[in-house]
């Protein structure tokens, strides 16, 4: 998130507030990111979700891809790979 310090932890609520402020042209990306946040919150194997690239900098547009990483708990790694 462009306004959060690097390495800062945010909650799903923080992320949703930030997503709501994204400009209209990135509505498609916003929708997918909202789904990713919900999934990460509801799946115990997921430890973190990180957004990078132009969307994270607040410079995204309708053609921007989503640069994201999703952390998986060590003890769930093999299960995650099988899915």
Secondary structure, DSSP 8 states (H G I E B T S, - for coil): -TTS-TT----HHHHHHHHHTS-GGGHHHHHHHHHHHHHHHH-TTEEEEEEEHHHHHT---TT---EEEEEE-GGGHHHHHH-
